[in-house]
Structure formats: structure tokens, C-alpha cells
Amino acid sequence: MNEESSRGTMIRGPRKIGMIAVLSIVGVIGIFLIDTMDGARTVTRDGVAMNTVVSVTLVSAKPKPQLNAILDEIFALIGELDKKFSMWNEDSPLSEINRNAGISPSAADGDLYSVLETARRVAMLTDGAYDPTIGSVTRIWRDGTGEGRLPSSEDIASALPLVGCEGLKLTSGGEAYLERRGANIDLGGIAKGYALWSIRRLLREKGVGSALVNMGGDILAVGDGDGDRPWRIGIQSPSKDRGTPLCAVRAANTSIVTAGVYERRWEMEGREWTHIYDPSTGFPIEGDLLSATVISADPAEGDALSTAFMVIGPARSLDLLRILPGVDAIFVLDSDERGMEVLATPGVRDSLEMFDDEYRLTFVDVY
């Protein structure tokens, strides 16, 4: 069904388009497809993978059957990575590493080894605000809430000594080893970003120069629209209905990854909880920061950084951004002192547009 609006046409399926605007918002981040190349055709496919909704749009002059075959390969690639990276799949290579914690090294193939390298690097960079070895904590929370109860403080205290990326060793022979018995790796904060990195590599191999991939708020923008007006990526307004953008960023050949807490809160024992855990405490994060968006060339790094930024807050995140050239960020806050505010780094000054005047926009110099 097509729905006309002032922003353009909502497109639910594959269709050839010329000079039109498309609005599609999914989860934390939405996509505005602006001015595709004249004469090109667009194919879109939606699915579910890595526990989220995935939408892939390809814009190319290639024949439609060829584009559909590329979509097949993309979704097969995501499925393959999901099987490798899931700590909840007992047959995954990651689960084998977790089972062998404190016992012996386990083989890690190219993708698993690569994502673990990036995860460990970001963990060290953020002093553990993002830490893939938080799996012992997330397992306790999943087990407890699955039984309709909160984990006890004693349960959390027993898991915390197992968290720490210094205990994750990667060998030159392509093996991974967790030194602490009972430690677990959870790649939930980086897996989607690495999948986007892998999809970009595949699109380059296939010669597709323009595409948008949305993995539940992790966005990969390949190409730059028609060359004059880049893609516009809309960030969901925390205070409005789903599908209402707070702001948008014009993007070309980059990734835009958002971590947020306002859509995935849950309630138990009379209190709201978030789904992002602080590795230093073992408990879900609290605070005024509603979302953190990272704009960078590396979606895997950006995915992990967005999680870390949610844990440490905007002030410490901005300090960290001063040593990360080429990485920009947008923070959405609602605090008692400052009210509703968007903090952004200077790299998006010329590409960011606001749609919600309830939020005050402030640019913070990190250079």
C-alpha cells in the first residue's frame, strides 16, 4: 500500500524510482531515501535476523534478477554471521569459546576472530564501558527475568569478577581463549555493526555503488544518492510516536549507529529497566541520556562505541571523541537541569537538520 505524504511516498516493496523521496522509519533510526539516480532501479527486501528487523535497499542499473540474487547473498551472509556470533546458540563457535573458558583455546574463524579483535580494541579504548566479556552478566539477567524474577545482588557480584577484556586472549594461530573459568563473551553490542561491515564488503565485490541497510537502527549508507543530495538518515524522537524523526543527518558512504533506551524498557517489581548493562556494576544503566548515535566509517566500531557512550554518558564520551578523528556523535538527553537537548559534534554541523523544536540543539567542539 502506498501512502502519500508531504515527505514523499512510503514504499513497502521493490519498485523503480526516479527523482522521488522515500520515508521509512524502523526502530531507533529511520531512512529517508532522497533522489535516486535517474534510470536506476531500486529493490528492497525486509526480514528478521540477529533478533531485529533488517531492511536492505539496493539502487543500481543492474538487472532486477541480479539485484535479487545479491539480496539473497546479503541475507544469507547475515544468517551465517548470526549463527557464528550468538552466545545463545549452543552450536555456535562463540558458544564453544565460552564453554572452554579457563580450559583451553578454541578456533575462531576469520569473521569471529575479526569481530573479537575489534570488540577487544574498543573495550580497551573505552576502559571497559563496552566489554564483550559481559556475557556472564547478561546470562544471569536473561535467566532471572525468564523465570519472572530479578537477579539477586549476590548473583551479580559473583558474575562481575568474570567481566574484563584483559582476560580475552587472541592467538596468532586464529584461536580465542577466555582465561577465567565461567566467563562468557556476548557480541550483542557489536554483531550488527560487524554484519554491516561485511555487507559493505560484499556490495563492493558485486559492484553495487548505492545502497542503504537498516539493521534495527544500525545504518549503512553506501554511495551518496544521486551524487548531489546524499541519503538522509532520520533519528527517532524519544518523545513522539514511532516513525517520528527528531532530526536527520545527510549521509554518504558512512555508517550511522544508534544505541537507545527509550524503546526497549521493561518493567519488573515496580521499576523500569533498560537493556544496556554497565560492565562495572552488572546492572542496567540509568541516567538522562536517551540515545547515542555514532557516525563513522567503521560500523562495527561505531556499534560498540554507541553502547559505551550510553554507559559513560555524553561528557566522558566527548572526551573520548577528541582522540577519535573522523568519528562524530549525536546525543539525545532529557535532564532535570538542562531539559530536552541534542548535543552534536561539529562534523555534522552542515548535515544535521532538526524537526522537533522541543529539543535544544547544541554543538560541542571536540577538535
Phi, psi and omega in degrees: 000131178262135181238115180285141176212173181293341180269345180141211185246131175278122184251123182263340183216181181298141180194143173286135177225152176251248181263083178225170175246141181235134176244124177216115182245128179229120174064224187290322184240144176245172182234132169251113178269116188245126168051072177288164186297135180298129179091350179275162175244151181242131172237140181228140176222136177248150177197186178234126178203156182051037176062031179208168176279134180241131176231127181237126177239126177247136177237116187197159174275000179296154177301148183301318178301324179292320177295320178295325177294324176294320175300320177303314182294322181297312182290329175294321178297315179299316179298321179295315180294323179301317180295324181286322193264353187280126174281349181266350175268109185297341181266002183282152175301328178294320178297327177295318177300316180296319180295328183269009179303130180075003183245300184198157176294156178232152180293139175230113183291182186308309182293313182295317179298317182295316181291326177292323176300312180295317180300316181293321179297315180292324178299316179291321180297323184261013182053037174084008176296323163253131180211117181293343180276016177285003185302328179294328178284312182296329178294319179296317179294319180295316180297317182293309182293332176295335177263007178077027180220159173273146175297149178281160176299327178293321177299314181296316181299327180286334182274329187301322179296346180272352182266132179153118187289346176296341178271001177260118181247135176242126183265159178292345179271010178080036178239157177234145184213128172264120187289331186266126177296128181095353178291153180220140173265132174237114183264017182300336181270005182217344187299316181294319179297320177293324176299319177297319178300318180291322178295319178299319178297318179296317180296323177295318179297327183272356178075027176265115187262358181215122183196157172228132179234128179241116176246078176059036179109350172265118190245135170244121177251113179256131184079189184220051178065235181265010179096339180249328182233101185296169174303149175244122183254119183266133178262127185302137174283124180294336186260004183238170178301152177304136182098001179256113183282139171282318181202175177218151179237130173283130189225141176217125177051058180205177173239146178229110188240130182239135166248134181212161184244351190280344180260345185236038173280152176219156187242136175205139180054041174075019182218147176271142179233155176257173183259003180254128186255142176274116182298340182277338182244335184082004181246158176300148183290156173228169176134186186269348183281119182268325178203153175228124180248131180245128178250117185202167179285337184251103183293332178292312176298317180298322179299311181293321180296321181298323176294315180299319181296324177296327182285316187266347178084169188292323184298308179291328178295319179295323175299318180293322180296339179292341178250015180237076181299139179087358178251127178242165183211154175229126181245133177249122185233156171217097185241158178294326184279314188256348181079206183273122190215147171245122173256132182223151177274159188299337183296343179252010183303319184270354184244353184265132174231136182266144176243348186238108184280001172290337181260134176274132181262127178229130175263134183243123183285125178239008184261000000 
